[in-house]
Amino acid sequence: MTRTSRNTLGTGLWVGCTDGRVVRAAAGGGFDWACVDEQHGGAAGGRENTDLIAAVRAAGVPAFVRVAWNRPELIGRALDSGADGVIVPMVDGVEQARAAAAAARFAPRGTRSFGPIRSADAVTVPVPERANADVLCLVMVETARGLDAVDDIAAVDGVDGIFVGPFDLSLALGLEVAELLADGGEDAPLRRVVRACRANGLVAGAYAGAVERVGPLRAAGFTMIAAVDDLAMIARSAGEAAAAAKLR
């Protein structure tokens, strides 16, 4: 991905399904990117992630992995499996952001171990300098502490974007998700995140999980939005098709 394309990632698919055929078909439906969810989805890492990442890339879109936690071995494994970038959950401050950014890059910029053992279906062996430039490391701000530190987190070298988890953030702030999304004030939590991203030239990303939440997130300034969850999308489409068929 070029630097320009990073800031125009657009609308994405959140992947919880572990069937590569389904993932390829869903990701190829017109989305700009797709993210395999290792934290709350069905993917557990290893070969399974490699196959899912390959399925996304076969659909012609960038593949991300939301790793299960901010740990170097999980970040490295996701990238070794062919991911274009990682989304790292629950980052509360500068040190955690630095750790995530370092784990995503080879020396001298980071601490990622060079181990090009991956499926030939995913990607070719990386050139370290090129991989360091191309990888995207997004950290998730989804706690009150993270929100308080968002300006400092955004200024960390190697952090390419901030990704908001509105459900955890709303819980942390004692709000309903609808309240968080509807707050259009200048110092509203979501607008604070976007402002920090813009000040540092970062991607401003967020999880919507439903088409109805895309509009408020886009209005707040987010440019990378996970619009739908694949399994929920399939269930919804199946329901609509069944209902339509019964009317004929």
C-alpha positions as CSV (number, residue, x, y, z in Angstrom):
1,M,0.0,0.0,0.0
2,T,1.2,3.5,-0.8
3,R,1.1,6.3,1.7
4,T,-1.8,7.8,-0.2
5,S,-3.9,4.7,-0.2
6,R,-3.3,4.2,3.5
7,N,-5.4,7.4,4.2
8,T,-8.2,6.3,1.9
9,L,-8.8,2.8,3.0
10,G,-12.5,3.3,3.1
11,T,-15.0,0.6,3.9
12,G,-14.0,-2.8,5.3
13,L,-15.3,-6.2,6.2
14,W,-14.8,-7.7,9.6
15,V,-14.0,-11.4,9.4
16,G,-15.2,-13.8,12.0
17,C,-15.8,-16.8,9.7
18,T,-13.0,-19.4,9.4
19,D,-14.0,-20.8,6.0
20,G,-11.7,-19.4,3.4
21,R,-14.2,-19.9,0.6
22,V,-16.8,-17.8,2.4
23,V,-14.2,-15.2,3.4
24,R,-13.0,-14.8,-0.2
25,A,-16.5,-14.4,-1.5
26,A,-17.5,-11.9,1.1
27,A,-14.3,-9.8,0.9
28,G,-14.7,-9.7,-2.9
29,G,-18.1,-8.2,-2.7
30,G,-16.8,-4.6,-3.1
31,F,-15.1,-3.9,0.2
32,D,-11.8,-1.9,0.3
33,W,-10.1,-4.1,2.9
34,A,-10.9,-6.9,5.3
35,C,-9.7,-7.7,8.8
36,V,-9.4,-11.2,10.3
37,D,-10.5,-10.9,13.9
38,E,-8.2,-13.0,16.1
39,Q,-9.4,-11.5,19.4
40,H,-13.1,-12.1,19.3
41,G,-13.6,-13.9,16.0
42,G,-13.1,-17.6,15.2
43,A,-9.5,-17.3,14.0
44,A,-7.0,-18.6,16.5
45,G,-3.8,-17.9,14.5
46,G,-1.3,-20.1,12.8
47,R,-2.2,-21.9,9.6
48,E,-5.8,-20.9,10.0
49,N,-4.9,-17.2,9.8
50,T,-2.6,-17.8,6.9
51,D,-5.4,-19.4,4.9
52,L,-7.9,-16.6,5.8
53,I,-5.4,-13.9,4.9
54,A,-4.7,-15.6,1.6
55,A,-8.4,-15.8,1.0
56,V,-8.7,-12.0,1.5
57,R,-5.8,-11.2,-0.7
58,A,-7.2,-13.6,-3.4
59,A,-10.3,-11.3,-3.3
60,G,-8.0,-8.4,-4.3
61,V,-8.1,-6.4,-1.1
62,P,-5.6,-5.7,1.7
63,A,-5.7,-8.1,4.6
64,F,-5.4,-7.0,8.2
65,V,-5.4,-9.0,11.5
66,R,-6.8,-7.7,14.7
67,V,-4.4,-9.6,17.0
68,A,-5.7,-11.1,20.2
69,W,-3.5,-8.9,22.4
70,N,-0.6,-6.5,22.3
71,R,2.1,-9.2,22.3
72,P,5.1,-9.3,19.9
73,E,4.7,-13.0,19.0
74,L,1.1,-12.4,18.0
75,I,1.9,-9.4,15.9
76,G,4.9,-11.1,14.3
77,R,2.8,-14.2,13.5
78,A,0.1,-12.2,11.8
79,L,2.6,-10.4,9.6
80,D,4.5,-13.6,8.9
81,S,1.2,-15.1,7.7
82,G,0.9,-12.4,5.1
83,A,-1.1,-9.6,6.6
84,D,-0.7,-6.1,5.3
85,G,-1.1,-4.7,8.7
86,V,-2.2,-5.3,12.3
87,I,-4.8,-3.8,14.5
88,V,-3.7,-4.0,18.1
89,P,-6.4,-3.8,20.9
90,M,-6.6,-2.0,24.2
91,V,-3.7,0.4,23.9
92,D,-3.8,2.7,26.9
93,G,-0.6,4.8,26.5
94,V,2.6,5.6,24.8
95,E,4.7,2.6,26.0
96,Q,2.1,0.2,24.8
97,A,1.9,2.0,21.4
98,R,5.7,1.9,21.1
99,A,5.7,-1.8,21.9
100,A,3.1,-2.5,19.1
101,A,4.9,-0.4,16.6
102,A,8.3,-2.1,17.3
103,A,6.8,-5.6,17.1
104,A,5.5,-4.7,13.6
105,R,8.9,-3.8,12.1
106,F,12.3,-5.4,11.6
107,A,15.5,-3.9,13.0
108,P,16.8,-1.2,13.1
109,R,13.2,0.3,13.3
110,G,11.8,-2.4,15.5
111,T,12.1,-5.8,17.1
112,R,10.2,-8.1,14.7
113,S,12.0,-11.4,14.1
114,F,12.8,-12.3,10.5
115,G,11.2,-15.7,9.9
116,P,9.9,-16.0,6.4
117,I,8.1,-19.3,6.9
118,R,4.7,-18.7,5.4
119,S,2.2,-20.2,2.9
120,A,3.1,-19.6,-0.7
121,D,-0.6,-18.8,-1.2
122,A,-0.2,-15.7,1.0
123,V,2.8,-13.6,-0.1
124,T,6.4,-13.8,-1.1
125,V,9.3,-13.6,1.4
126,P,9.5,-10.0,2.7
127,V,12.4,-7.6,2.1
128,P,12.9,-6.1,5.6
129,E,13.3,-2.5,4.5
130,R,10.3,-2.7,2.1
131,A,8.2,-4.5,4.7
132,N,8.9,-1.8,7.3
133,A,7.7,0.9,4.9
134,D,4.6,-1.0,3.7
135,V,3.2,-2.5,7.0
136,L,0.4,-0.7,8.8
137,C,0.3,-0.7,12.5
138,L,-3.0,0.6,14.0
139,V,-3.5,0.7,17.7
140,M,-7.0,0.6,19.2
141,V,-8.1,3.4,21.6
142,E,-11.0,1.9,23.5
143,T,-10.5,2.9,27.1
144,A,-10.8,6.1,29.1
145,R,-7.0,6.1,29.7
146,G,-6.3,5.6,26.0
147,L,-8.6,8.5,25.1
148,D,-6.8,10.7,27.6
149,A,-3.5,9.8,26.1
150,V,-4.7,9.9,22.4
151,D,-2.5,12.9,21.4
152,D,0.6,11.3,22.8
153,I,-0.2,7.9,21.3
154,A,-0.8,9.4,17.9
155,A,2.7,11.0,18.0
156,V,4.5,7.7,18.5
157,D,6.9,6.8,15.7
158,G,5.7,3.7,13.9
159,V,2.0,4.1,14.7
160,D,0.3,4.4,11.4
161,G,-3.3,4.9,12.7
162,I,-5.7,4.8,15.5
163,F,-8.6,2.4,15.4
164,V,-11.6,3.0,17.7
165,G,-13.6,0.2,19.3
166,P,-16.8,2.1,20.1
167,F,-18.4,-0.6,22.1
168,D,-15.5,-0.9,24.6
169,L,-15.0,2.9,24.6
170,S,-18.6,3.5,25.3
171,L,-18.5,1.1,28.2
172,A,-15.4,2.7,29.6
173,L,-17.0,6.2,29.4
174,G,-20.3,5.1,30.9
175,L,-22.2,5.8,27.6
176,E,-24.5,4.0,25.3
177,V,-22.9,3.3,21.9
178,A,-25.7,5.5,20.3
179,E,-24.7,8.4,22.6
180,L,-21.0,8.1,21.7
181,L,-21.8,8.1,18.0
182,A,-24.3,11.0,18.2
183,D,-22.0,13.3,20.1
184,G,-21.0,16.0,17.6
185,G,-19.4,18.4,20.0
186,E,-15.9,19.8,19.4
187,D,-14.5,17.8,22.3
188,A,-16.5,14.7,21.6
189,P,-14.5,11.5,22.2
190,L,-14.6,10.3,18.6
191,R,-13.7,13.7,17.3
192,R,-10.8,13.9,19.6
193,V,-9.4,10.7,18.1
194,V,-9.9,12.0,14.6
195,R,-8.2,15.3,15.4
196,A,-5.2,13.5,16.9
197,C,-4.9,11.4,13.8
198,R,-5.1,14.3,11.4
199,A,-2.5,16.3,13.4
200,N,-0.1,13.4,12.9
201,G,-1.0,12.3,9.4
202,L,-2.4,9.0,10.6
203,V,-5.3,6.7,9.5
204,A,-8.4,7.3,11.5
205,G,-10.2,3.9,11.7
206,A,-13.2,2.6,13.6
207,Y,-15.4,-0.5,13.9
208,A,-19.1,0.0,12.9
209,G,-20.3,-3.6,12.7
210,A,-23.5,-2.5,11.0
211,V,-24.2,-0.3,8.0
212,E,-26.4,2.0,10.2
213,R,-23.4,3.1,12.2
214,V,-21.2,3.9,9.2
215,G,-22.7,7.3,8.6
216,P,-22.1,8.7,12.1
217,L,-18.5,7.4,12.1
218,R,-17.9,8.9,8.6
219,A,-19.4,12.2,9.8
220,A,-17.0,12.2,12.7
221,G,-14.1,12.1,10.3
222,F,-13.1,8.4,10.2
223,T,-11.7,7.2,6.8
224,M,-11.3,3.5,7.6
225,I,-14.5,1.9,8.8
226,A,-15.3,-1.7,9.4
227,A,-18.8,-1.6,8.1
228,V,-20.1,-5.1,8.7
229,D,-19.3,-8.4,10.3
230,D,-19.3,-11.2,7.8
231,L,-21.4,-13.7,9.8
232,A,-24.0,-11.0,10.6
233,M,-24.0,-10.0,7.0
234,I,-24.6,-13.6,5.8
235,A,-27.4,-14.1,8.4
236,R,-29.1,-10.8,7.4
237,S,-28.8,-11.6,3.7
238,A,-30.1,-15.1,4.2
239,G,-33.1,-13.7,6.1
240,E,-33.9,-11.2,3.4
241,A,-33.6,-13.8,0.7
242,A,-35.8,-16.3,2.5
243,A,-38.4,-13.6,3.2
244,A,-38.4,-12.5,-0.4
245,A,-38.7,-16.1,-1.7
246,K,-41.8,-16.7,0.4
247,L,-43.5,-13.8,-1.2
248,R,-43.2,-15.3,-4.7
